Amino acid sequence: MNAVSTKSSSAGTNRLHFLFHPSFEAGDGESLYGAPVIDECDPRGFMPDDVTRDFSKRMHYAAWRASEATTGREATCWRRAYIEVRNGIVLGNRKLIFKAVQKWASCGLLADDLVSECQLVLIKAVAAYNPWLGVRFSTYAFTCLMRALSRLAQRHAADRLSRSRSLESLPYDTPASHDCAGAIDPRLDSLGQFLQDDAPFLTAREKLVISRRYLLTKQNQETETLEQVGRDLGVSKERVRQVQKSALLKLREALTDGVSA
């Protein structure tokens, strides 16, 4: 009686995807899963997990009944019940959206954009949630929301990076070679402001690594290897690489946002 399978109904213009449970075909299926009274939903977005689980079972049952309907009227009736219960679950769990957005408030995106994204994710989570597994809906949905916001933040960061100034002269690992010793690439000249002693954007170690790795000062006659820089600083080659990568990310961020040192 615990076997659950994913199916879909073609009732109406849109397909309803639902989870089928063997208890649907029991003689008392409708008494167990008939559409609930939506007035039980708290409009403030606070629905207990046990109520959410019960509503979810009824939602999947309504979709199954729509798929089994023999008349268009019956299908429409159960389809309407499905949508009503689904929307009730979404409204009753809105608190999860605000909780997730609060955790991502500093990712550089507008709160309204985050809420809109989370609203769609929550609707999908409601439709996909399996109430027969014993997993709390709040745990499942919040995980879906956080993963979606993480992906959104990554896309946002990538988009900002794509709009930044060209930094081909500052690759992540190996500095570009120079044909003339002591020459300063004009594309790097604007970055000098971030390497000044009183510039707070980079740490002292990051400034030192960038200067020595990318030939930003006339005193340097050639770029230095990771091993050379690490030996002078008393750290490993890998540690120098990490410092270098951190500094380059900061510089790209600064050039994208127009940050002043």
C-alpha atoms as a printed R data frame, in Angstrom:
    type eleno elety resid chain resno       x      y       z
1   ATOM     1    CA   MET     A     1   0.000  0.000   0.000
2   ATOM     2    CA   ASN     A     2   3.005  2.299   0.097
3   ATOM     3    CA   ALA     A     3   3.969  2.056  -3.586
4   ATOM     4    CA   VAL     A     4   3.758  5.478  -5.224
5   ATOM     5    CA   SER     A     5   4.167  6.228  -8.914
6   ATOM     6    CA   THR     A     6   4.218  9.415 -10.949
7   ATOM     7    CA   LYS     A     7   1.476  9.815 -13.519
8   ATOM     8    CA   SER     A     8  -0.244 12.633 -15.372
9   ATOM     9    CA   SER     A     9  -3.754 13.625 -16.322
10  ATOM    10    CA   SER     A    10  -4.707 15.137 -19.663
11  ATOM    11    CA   ALA     A    11  -7.859 16.653 -18.265
12  ATOM    12    CA   GLY     A    12  -8.306 20.241 -19.380
13  ATOM    13    CA   THR     A    13  -5.856 22.127 -21.523
14  ATOM    14    CA   ASN     A    14  -2.883 21.448 -19.233
15  ATOM    15    CA   ARG     A    15  -1.599 18.147 -17.965
16  ATOM    16    CA   LEU     A    16  -1.708 17.531 -14.224
17  ATOM    17    CA   HIS     A    17   1.275 15.571 -12.964
18  ATOM    18    CA   PHE     A    18   0.524 13.693  -9.764
19  ATOM    19    CA   LEU     A    19   1.660 10.864  -7.542
20  ATOM    20    CA   PHE     A    20  -0.550  7.797  -7.593
21  ATOM    21    CA   HIS     A    21  -1.054  5.848  -4.370
22  ATOM    22    CA   PRO     A    22  -2.844  2.456  -4.204
23  ATOM    23    CA   SER     A    23  -5.177  3.778  -1.512
24  ATOM    24    CA   PHE     A    24  -6.815  5.979  -4.158
25  ATOM    25    CA   GLU     A    25  -8.562  2.898  -5.526
26  ATOM    26    CA   ALA     A    26  -9.819  1.779  -2.119
27  ATOM    27    CA   GLY     A    27 -13.537  1.898  -1.492
28  ATOM    28    CA   ASP     A    28 -13.164  4.740   1.000
29  ATOM    29    CA   GLY     A    29 -10.722  6.757  -1.148
30  ATOM    30    CA   GLU     A    30 -13.003  9.749  -1.528
31  ATOM    31    CA   SER     A    31 -13.767  9.905   2.188
32  ATOM    32    CA   LEU     A    32 -10.018  9.829   2.887
33  ATOM    33    CA   TYR     A    33  -8.914 12.293   0.249
34  ATOM    34    CA   GLY     A    34 -11.923 14.382  -0.685
35  ATOM    35    CA   ALA     A    35 -11.058 18.058  -1.173
36  ATOM    36    CA   PRO     A    36 -10.400 19.717   2.223
37  ATOM    37    CA   VAL     A    37 -11.905 22.945   3.476
38  ATOM    38    CA   ILE     A    38  -9.435 25.575   2.277
39  ATOM    39    CA   ASP     A    39 -10.517 27.886   5.097
40  ATOM    40    CA   GLU     A    40  -8.072 25.864   7.200
41  ATOM    41    CA   CYS     A    41  -5.267 27.752   5.428
42  ATOM    42    CA   ASP     A    42  -3.718 30.552   7.445
43  ATOM    43    CA   PRO     A    43  -3.562 33.599   5.110
44  ATOM    44    CA   ARG     A    44  -0.378 34.715   6.866
45  ATOM    45    CA   GLY     A    45   1.450 31.721   5.454
46  ATOM    46    CA   PHE     A    46   1.648 29.454   8.484
47  ATOM    47    CA   MET     A    47   0.467 25.926   7.718
48  ATOM    48    CA   PRO     A    48   1.590 23.066  10.003
49  ATOM    49    CA   ASP     A    49   3.479 20.251   8.314
50  ATOM    50    CA   ASP     A    50   0.841 17.666   9.191
51  ATOM    51    CA   VAL     A    51  -1.861 19.796   7.538
52  ATOM    52    CA   THR     A    52   0.371 20.322   4.502
53  ATOM    53    CA   ARG     A    53   0.933 16.575   4.221
54  ATOM    54    CA   ASP     A    54  -2.806 15.888   4.372
55  ATOM    55    CA   PHE     A    55  -3.569 18.591   1.802
56  ATOM    56    CA   SER     A    56  -0.866 17.212  -0.490
57  ATOM    57    CA   LYS     A    57  -2.422 13.745  -0.453
58  ATOM    58    CA   ARG     A    58  -5.779 15.252  -1.319
59  ATOM    59    CA   MET     A    59  -4.198 17.292  -4.125
60  ATOM    60    CA   HIS     A    60  -2.706 14.210  -5.764
61  ATOM    61    CA   TYR     A    61  -5.990 12.358  -5.307
62  ATOM    62    CA   ALA     A    62  -7.910 15.171  -7.031
63  ATOM    63    CA   ALA     A    63  -5.527 15.020 -10.005
64  ATOM    64    CA   TRP     A    64  -5.956 11.249 -10.183
65  ATOM    65    CA   ARG     A    65  -9.736 11.599 -10.122
66  ATOM    66    CA   ALA     A    66  -9.493 14.133 -12.944
67  ATOM    67    CA   SER     A    67  -7.488 11.603 -14.967
68  ATOM    68    CA   GLU     A    68 -10.102  8.909 -14.309
69  ATOM    69    CA   ALA     A    69 -13.127 11.113 -14.988
70  ATOM    70    CA   THR     A    70 -15.579  9.819 -17.575
71  ATOM    71    CA   THR     A    71 -17.201 13.175 -18.311
72  ATOM    72    CA   GLY     A    72 -15.801 16.623 -18.993
73  ATOM    73    CA   ARG     A    73 -17.818 18.075 -16.123
74  ATOM    74    CA   GLU     A    74 -16.401 15.596 -13.649
75  ATOM    75    CA   ALA     A    75 -12.868 16.204 -14.899
76  ATOM    76    CA   THR     A    76 -13.306 19.968 -14.589
77  ATOM    77    CA   CYS     A    77 -14.649 19.601 -11.060
78  ATOM    78    CA   TRP     A    78 -11.693 17.556  -9.845
79  ATOM    79    CA   ARG     A    79  -9.233 19.716 -11.726
80  ATOM    80    CA   ARG     A    80 -10.623 22.762  -9.960
81  ATOM    81    CA   ALA     A    81 -10.272 20.929  -6.636
82  ATOM    82    CA   TYR     A    82  -6.643 20.118  -7.455
83  ATOM    83    CA   ILE     A    83  -5.798 23.753  -8.222
84  ATOM    84    CA   GLU     A    84  -7.632 25.017  -5.139
85  ATOM    85    CA   VAL     A    85  -5.791 22.654  -2.811
86  ATOM    86    CA   ARG     A    86  -2.427 23.283  -4.485
87  ATOM    87    CA   ASN     A    87  -2.848 27.047  -4.149
88  ATOM    88    CA   GLY     A    88  -3.882 26.589  -0.539
89  ATOM    89    CA   ILE     A    89  -0.633 24.738   0.195
90  ATOM    90    CA   VAL     A    90   1.424 27.426  -1.541
91  ATOM    91    CA   LEU     A    91  -0.258 30.248   0.361
92  ATOM    92    CA   GLY     A    92  -0.017 28.324   3.602
93  ATOM    93    CA   ASN     A    93   3.755 27.909   3.235
94  ATOM    94    CA   ARG     A    94   4.757 31.400   2.078
95  ATOM    95    CA   LYS     A    95   6.806 31.787   5.239
96  ATOM    96    CA   LEU     A    96   9.399 29.477   3.655
97  ATOM    97    CA   ILE     A    97   9.893 31.978   0.821
98  ATOM    98    CA   PHE     A    98  10.632 34.873   3.156
99  ATOM    99    CA   LYS     A    99  12.900 32.700   5.272
100 ATOM   100    CA   ALA     A   100  14.919 31.682   2.191
101 ATOM   101    CA   VAL     A   101  15.081 35.224   0.791
102 ATOM   102    CA   GLN     A   102  16.298 36.530   4.134
103 ATOM   103    CA   LYS     A   103  19.247 34.159   4.000
104 ATOM   104    CA   TRP     A   104  20.156 35.414   0.506
105 ATOM   105    CA   ALA     A   105  19.535 39.117   1.143
106 ATOM   106    CA   SER     A   106  23.207 39.966   0.554
107 ATOM   107    CA   CYS     A   107  23.649 38.165  -2.795
108 ATOM   108    CA   GLY     A   108  23.222 41.392  -4.779
109 ATOM   109    CA   LEU     A   109  19.734 40.676  -6.100
110 ATOM   110    CA   LEU     A   110  16.570 42.641  -5.355
111 ATOM   111    CA   ALA     A   111  14.295 41.043  -2.769
112 ATOM   112    CA   ASP     A   112  11.311 41.305  -5.145
113 ATOM   113    CA   ASP     A   113  13.205 39.308  -7.779
114 ATOM   114    CA   LEU     A   114  14.088 36.655  -5.220
115 ATOM   115    CA   VAL     A   115  10.490 36.391  -4.001
116 ATOM   116    CA   SER     A   116   9.218 36.001  -7.571
117 ATOM   117    CA   GLU     A   117  11.747 33.256  -8.269
118 ATOM   118    CA   CYS     A   118  10.891 31.499  -5.012
119 ATOM   119    CA   GLN     A   119   7.159 31.640  -5.724
120 ATOM   120    CA   LEU     A   120   7.645 29.549  -8.868
121 ATOM   121    CA   VAL     A   121   9.970 27.150  -7.067
122 ATOM   122    CA   LEU     A   122   7.475 26.675  -4.234
123 ATOM   123    CA   ILE     A   123   4.670 25.848  -6.684
124 ATOM   124    CA   LYS     A   124   6.885 23.211  -8.325
125 ATOM   125    CA   ALA     A   125   7.882 21.841  -4.904
126 ATOM   126    CA   VAL     A   126   4.226 21.479  -3.917
127 ATOM   127    CA   ALA     A   127   3.467 19.559  -7.108
128 ATOM   128    CA   ALA     A   128   6.467 17.236  -6.685
129 ATOM   129    CA   TYR     A   129   6.267 16.628  -2.919
130 ATOM   130    CA   ASN     A   130   5.590 13.022  -1.902
131 ATOM   131    CA   PRO     A   131   3.508 13.114   1.306
132 ATOM   132    CA   TRP     A   132   3.756  9.350   1.778
133 ATOM   133    CA   LEU     A   133   7.508  9.346   2.413
134 ATOM   134    CA   GLY     A   134   7.215 10.888   5.869
135 ATOM   135    CA   VAL     A   135   9.475 13.829   4.965
136 ATOM   136    CA   ARG     A   136   8.430 17.210   6.323
137 ATOM   137    CA   PHE     A   137   7.263 19.500   3.538
138 ATOM   138    CA   SER     A   138   8.988 22.507   5.128
139 ATOM   139    CA   THR     A   139  12.326 20.659   4.992
140 ATOM   140    CA   TYR     A   140  11.844 19.514   1.410
141 ATOM   141    CA   ALA     A   141  10.584 22.845   0.089
142 ATOM   142    CA   PHE     A   142  13.178 24.946   1.905
143 ATOM   143    CA   THR     A   143  15.939 22.807   0.424
144 ATOM   144    CA   CYS     A   144  14.454 23.359  -3.056
145 ATOM   145    CA   LEU     A   145  14.284 27.112  -2.440
146 ATOM   146    CA   MET     A   146  17.871 27.390  -1.219
147 ATOM   147    CA   ARG     A   147  19.206 25.387  -4.164
148 ATOM   148    CA   ALA     A   148  17.236 27.534  -6.602
149 ATOM   149    CA   LEU     A   149  18.519 30.756  -5.017
150 ATOM   150    CA   SER     A   150  22.067 29.406  -5.100
151 ATOM   151    CA   ARG     A   151  21.751 28.733  -8.831
152 ATOM   152    CA   LEU     A   152  20.206 32.175  -9.339
153 ATOM   153    CA   ALA     A   153  23.071 33.849  -7.488
154 ATOM   154    CA   GLN     A   154  25.598 31.934  -9.607
155 ATOM   155    CA   ARG     A   155  23.872 33.020 -12.816
156 ATOM   156    CA   HIS     A   156  23.773 36.604 -11.548
157 ATOM   157    CA   ALA     A   157  27.479 36.551 -10.733
158 ATOM   158    CA   ALA     A   158  28.315 35.051 -14.127
159 ATOM   159    CA   ASP     A   159  26.235 37.695 -15.866
160 ATOM   160    CA   ARG     A   160  27.974 40.488 -13.989
161 ATOM   161    CA   LEU     A   161  31.341 38.995 -14.864
162 ATOM   162    CA   SER     A   162  30.430 38.806 -18.545
163 ATOM   163    CA   ARG     A   163  29.742 42.551 -18.501
164 ATOM   164    CA   SER     A   164  33.010 43.432 -16.783
165 ATOM   165    CA   ARG     A   165  36.003 45.052 -18.500
166 ATOM   166    CA   SER     A   166  38.278 42.772 -20.453
167 ATOM   167    CA   LEU     A   167  40.815 41.164 -18.143
168 ATOM   168    CA   GLU     A   168  42.560 38.825 -20.538
169 ATOM   169    CA   SER     A   169  45.768 40.266 -19.132
170 ATOM   170    CA   LEU     A   170  44.813 38.866 -15.743
171 ATOM   171    CA   PRO     A   171  44.137 35.137 -16.208
172 ATOM   172    CA   TYR     A   172  43.381 33.000 -13.183
173 ATOM   173    CA   ASP     A   173  46.679 31.163 -13.026
174 ATOM   174    CA   THR     A   174  49.403 32.146 -15.456
175 ATOM   175    CA   PRO     A   175  50.251 35.799 -16.208
176 ATOM   176    CA   ALA     A   176  50.388 36.898 -19.817
177 ATOM   177    CA   SER     A   177  53.934 37.010 -21.186
178 ATOM   178    CA   HIS     A   178  55.561 40.364 -21.942
179 ATOM   179    CA   ASP     A   179  57.833 40.997 -24.879
180 ATOM   180    CA   CYS     A   180  59.600 43.919 -23.216
181 ATOM   181    CA   ALA     A   181  61.028 43.614 -19.733
182 ATOM   182    CA   GLY     A   182  59.696 46.247 -17.393
183 ATOM   183    CA   ALA     A   183  56.895 47.318 -19.742
184 ATOM   184    CA   ILE     A   184  53.494 47.941 -18.230
185 ATOM   185    CA   ASP     A   185  50.503 46.692 -20.163
186 ATOM   186    CA   PRO     A   186  48.241 49.744 -20.632
187 ATOM   187    CA   ARG     A   187  45.221 47.553 -19.876
188 ATOM   188    CA   LEU     A   188  46.614 47.050 -16.363
189 ATOM   189    CA   ASP     A   189  47.331 50.681 -15.704
190 ATOM   190    CA   SER     A   190  43.840 51.386 -14.365
191 ATOM   191    CA   LEU     A   191  44.281 48.611 -11.803
192 ATOM   192    CA   GLY     A   192  47.147 50.431 -10.119
193 ATOM   193    CA   GLN     A   193  44.723 52.264  -7.853
194 ATOM   194    CA   PHE     A   194  43.843 48.980  -6.167
195 ATOM   195    CA   LEU     A   195  47.509 48.236  -5.404
196 ATOM   196    CA   GLN     A   196  48.293 51.449  -3.556
197 ATOM   197    CA   ASP     A   197  49.278 51.062   0.082
198 ATOM   198    CA   ASP     A   198  46.221 52.932   1.344
199 ATOM   199    CA   ALA     A   199  43.754 51.110  -0.916
200 ATOM   200    CA   PRO     A   200  41.560 48.868   1.301
201 ATOM   201    CA   PHE     A   201  40.046 46.698  -1.449
202 ATOM   202    CA   LEU     A   202  42.843 44.090  -1.456
203 ATOM   203    CA   THR     A   203  44.849 42.762   1.455
204 ATOM   204    CA   ALA     A   204  48.562 43.538   1.676
205 ATOM   205    CA   ARG     A   205  49.400 39.959   0.684
206 ATOM   206    CA   GLU     A   206  47.044 40.064  -2.300
207 ATOM   207    CA   LYS     A   207  48.616 43.333  -3.508
208 ATOM   208    CA   LEU     A   208  52.083 41.830  -3.218
209 ATOM   209    CA   VAL     A   209  51.163 38.657  -5.075
210 ATOM   210    CA   ILE     A   210  49.410 40.501  -7.916
211 ATOM   211    CA   SER     A   211  52.264 42.984  -8.295
212 ATOM   212    CA   ARG     A   212  54.941 40.315  -8.459
213 ATOM   213    CA   ARG     A   213  52.971 37.886 -10.583
214 ATOM   214    CA   TYR     A   214  51.726 40.346 -13.186
215 ATOM   215    CA   LEU     A   215  54.567 42.819 -13.605
216 ATOM   216    CA   LEU     A   216  52.584 45.857 -12.511
217 ATOM   217    CA   THR     A   217  55.591 47.878 -11.331
218 ATOM   218    CA   LYS     A   218  58.572 49.075 -13.288
219 ATOM   219    CA   GLN     A   219  60.886 47.681 -10.612
220 ATOM   220    CA   ASN     A   220  59.988 44.160 -11.666
221 ATOM   221    CA   GLN     A   221  62.059 42.988 -14.628
222 ATOM   222    CA   GLU     A   222  60.128 39.750 -15.161
223 ATOM   223    CA   THR     A   223  57.132 37.970 -13.805
224 ATOM   224    CA   GLU     A   224  57.763 35.600 -10.922
225 ATOM   225    CA   THR     A   225  56.560 32.042 -10.615
226 ATOM   226    CA   LEU     A   226  54.249 30.776  -7.915
227 ATOM   227    CA   GLU     A   227  57.180 28.943  -6.343
228 ATOM   228    CA   GLN     A   228  59.320 32.084  -6.227
229 ATOM   229    CA   VAL     A   229  56.607 34.187  -4.631
230 ATOM   230    CA   GLY     A   230  55.738 31.425  -2.187
231 ATOM   231    CA   ARG     A   231  59.352 30.961  -1.166
232 ATOM   232    CA   ASP     A   232  59.734 34.665  -0.352
233 ATOM   233    CA   LEU     A   233  56.451 34.735   1.556
234 ATOM   234    CA   GLY     A   234  57.101 31.468   3.353
235 ATOM   235    CA   VAL     A   235  54.004 29.748   2.013
236 ATOM   236    CA   SER     A   236  53.294 26.945  -0.432
237 ATOM   237    CA   LYS     A   237  52.806 27.290  -4.178
238 ATOM   238    CA   GLU     A   238  49.166 26.310  -3.790
239 ATOM   239    CA   ARG     A   239  48.613 28.980  -1.144
240 ATOM   240    CA   VAL     A   240  50.004 31.641  -3.500
241 ATOM   241    CA   ARG     A   241  47.623 30.388  -6.195
242 ATOM   242    CA   GLN     A   242  44.697 30.728  -3.788
243 ATOM   243    CA   VAL     A   243  45.675 34.277  -2.818
244 ATOM   244    CA   GLN     A   244  46.106 35.173  -6.486
245 ATOM   245    CA   LYS     A   245  42.695 33.769  -7.420
246 ATOM   246    CA   SER     A   246  41.011 35.628  -4.549
247 ATOM   247    CA   ALA     A   247  42.616 38.909  -5.604
248 ATOM   248    CA   LEU     A   248  41.640 38.483  -9.260
249 ATOM   249    CA   LEU     A   249  38.046 37.763  -8.325
250 ATOM   250    CA   LYS     A   250  37.968 40.947  -6.249
251 ATOM   251    CA   LEU     A   251  39.430 42.961  -9.111
252 ATOM   252    CA   ARG     A   252  36.881 41.631 -11.571
253 ATOM   253    CA   GLU     A   253  34.123 42.436  -9.096
254 ATOM   254    CA   ALA     A   254  35.477 45.955  -8.646
255 ATOM   255    CA   LEU     A   255  35.691 46.625 -12.355
256 ATOM   256    CA   THR     A   256  32.191 45.268 -12.898
257 ATOM   257    CA   ASP     A   257  30.601 47.441 -10.219
258 ATOM   258    CA   GLY     A   258  32.793 50.472 -10.668
259 ATOM   259    CA   VAL     A   259  34.125 50.247  -7.102
260 ATOM   260    CA   SER     A   260  36.660 52.869  -6.217
261 ATOM   261    CA   ALA     A   261  39.704 51.926  -4.194
